[in-house]
């Protein structure tokens, strides 16, 4: 306002400067002029005040309009933000209720949004080669490439607590075979009930997944334990595996046998296992991978050959080598031999894993009652076996009972080659001396087999693995193999050492 008054005074001064006070002008005229100028100054001042008032009103109106506009914009922003929140909530709700599909190293997995229903498709394909270095002596030891395992695996969960698994195998020469077919109720990790066909809880190496064993074939110690059987089992893991237990009833099978899908006898087999990893959750890193336990089975046998050892590698019940050639057989030339009376097994076992180091060992006793139906002779044959195997991951990855996962999967374009592991094993199987000559012919069957093996495993990635190994087995007792395969001359591997080179290409997901 002071600036405006100064401006008016300047105008008035300018007008007075241009008014000449002539000598002949009288006082009346001068007073009139001054009065006129004052009037003009008053009018100008009023106009300025009016303009100032109008300007203030306009500014106030503009501010009010701007405030209203800002409020409208803020309201619109709030509405848009809420609409976005609602869209996000709707999308999240839709995602929660939508099924999920995963494809990765673990296979193809489809699940409901709440994971109450899960369906998984996995698979195992193993293509092996066996090259024998003494097949001119042992005519049954033929070189060749075989489809060792071809198994689609369908497993999953129903209603959160009910698991299932179905695994057929299309590789056996006898035709497709069901290896796993069971349901499992999971009340809690420490209380589960499994029913169907699955692995009997006995041998440590036998319980290891086929894709994770160190060599192409399991050791001689696994000859004395059952494979899969039909039964009912209560089992669980306490405190994350600090203690694991299993107890079940099964149809009962011979050593290394897989059960058929139906029972042929009234006597069931009882099986149990306790295994502990006492330092798994401790701060003692060097002992976290230590585990040990004991397992056993018991059955009152009946008079049939089904409960005798596997027939793999020969035409008669007996035991086989790493190369799957028979070195011991119950020979019907001296009388039909059947299982009789009680059959029990015992297997202390343990392993140790620390960084790239792996060690596994077990001892197996199979005490089998047998009877020669021709002579009527009966006996308990206590056969024993043991094995120790070890490995070292050259590329530094951690070894485990569940295999090796490469830190740098195979990618030669980026200088990555996967993981390499060297492995070694020694195993021995001893036949009870009472088996000869009443139940087995010493001219064709050995009484002891000792095998050492060494190999290299190449893990390209989590799913692809290549193996190469060599196994040398020597025998005590028995005669030269004829290779004829006749019932009077089963052609088992005896006297002449077995030397076999293995390779494997494995695809597992």
PyMOL commands that set and color helices and strands:
alter all, ss='L'
color gray80, all
select helices_A, chain A and resi 2-17+27-97+204-207+210-212+220-224+285-287+332-334+412-414+433-435
alter helices_A, ss='H'
color red, helices_A
select strands_A, chain A and resi 100-104+107-111+118-132+144-158+162-169+177-188+191-199+228-238+243-250+269-276+290-304+318-320+326-329+337-354+357-372+378-393+419-430+448-459+464-476+498-508
alter strands_A, ss='S'
color yellow, strands_A
deselect
rebuild
show_as cartoon
